[in-house]
Structures are given as C-alpha cells and as structure tokens.
Amino acid sequence: MSSKPKTKNDKAWEALFSEHKILEKINIEGEFIISAPEIKKYREPRLMAKFDHRINLPQIFSDNKLSILPISRGSYIISHFEAYQPFESPGKAVTRLSLPAHLQSLDPHNISSETIAVNCALASGMLADFLEDNSLYATVSGRMGSGEFAFKIKNSKLEKLASIQVKNSQIEIDAALEGRNTLALLEVKCDLSSDFLVRQLYYPFRMWESRVAKKVKPIFLVYSNGIYSFYEYKFEDSNVYNSLFLVNKKNYSIEDTK
C-alpha cells in the first residue's frame, strides 16, 4: 500500500468501489461494468477513467492490479487487464533535419502542444523519412466514435484471454497521415514515460483497419527535450489487444539553421 497523499481520483474511486462492491464482484464475476452516470456521482468521468500510464492509475487500481477500459460512450469495464505496454529504449542515434527556411510560424524551440510537435515533424520531413513516403497528407484526426468490434485481452487472473465487446466508444486520434499505400495513426505525447496505454493505439487501429484497404500503421511519437522519438508498432493478431510488437523506431531533432 502506498503512503503518498490521496488524490481526488483516489478518494472518488474508493467511494465507488465501496458503494458498488466492485472488488467483490470482480472476484466472483471476473469483471465489473460501470456507467458514466455512476462515476459522475463522484467526479467527471473524463477525469476518472483516462489513465495514459500505469503510474496514473488510482491507488485502489494499483493495489489490486486492475485496469479500466471504455466499452461504449457511457460505460467502462474494470478487471485485471494487462492494458499497458512498456516503452522500448529509444536509443541514442539521432537524425538531424531542418525546417523549410521560409516558415516563420513554426519555432522548433517552442513546442507548446502535441499538434505543433506533429506539424514540425511533418514540415521537417521526419514523417516522410520514418514512414518512407513523400506523399503524405493529413487526414482524419480528433474525437470520433470507434464503431463496433470485439477483441481479446490478457487478464492476469485468467489462464485464457478475456473477451471484450466495444460499441461506439469515443476515441481520439492526434494525427493521421495517409500515403500511397498506408494510413499512419499517431498517438503523440510531450513527456517521457516508462509505458503507455495500448488502447490509445488499438482502438483507432481497429476502427480504421475495417474502413480502408491500405495498411494501417499505429505510430507513437514522444517529443521531449528537443528529441522526436518515433515508435511504429504492429498487431500480430488484429483481434488480440496484447499482440503488438515494435517494428521500427527512430529519433530525430530539428537543427537550428539560423
């Protein structure tokens, strides 16, 4: 048990676990489904159910090795899911590129958002180099519905994979770049972490894999301290959440040409 001060999320989830007897029901049924209105009784669901890294999980989740995933616009499932993936070491090699000389509105030393990080990556040629495609166009991005799909996921308490059905959960794509033969879906972070929530790659991948004939590439971009680290993943089995593996990784920086 941790001795660190409890956050608002910690306290709200402790109250929810007590009210709904969540631990007891998970021990009996293997999972627990909770609605957004039930969560909102204590705090906004958008603050209570989105944990990008394992370290962000509420204490009661960490103590009991639980994770939470959305399964619709208004409901979430809690169980002993293995929902996170460790980041591989980015390595030390860095490819240096530069922005076009005529651009005045992009400052590589002032990256204030994930969107600007993507714009710098696109303008400097990083994305064209990493994706090996000079015909990239920004397409779908922002919030949208996931559509319907089912998948299997590792559960630390089960010998077999658990099954989950998703129906129109809300997803968010930070950027999408379509080339001649591929559609790259980017999840972007402006901070370093030891792991990431696979859902941020998997749900968009499942949605667009069924809608385009081109190969869909899940890409993670981490911008920190002037370095753009790209990670390309592949899901060996589209129906298995934990089947992703690293295909390619590369670091870039933008030279100061002034």
Secondary structure, 3 states (H helix, E strand, C coil): CCCCCCCHHHHHHHHHHHHHCHHHHHHHHCCEEEEHHHHHCCCCHHHHCCCCCHHHCCHHHHHCCCEEEEEECCEEEEECECCEEECCCCCCCCEEECCCCCCCCCCCCCCCCHHHHHHHHHHCCHHHHHHCCCCCEECCCEEEECCEEEEEECECCCCCCEEEEEECCEEEECEEEECCCEEEEEEEECCCCCEEECHHHHHHHHHHHCCCCCEEEEEEEEEECCEEEEEEEEECCCCECCCEEEEEEEEEEECCCC
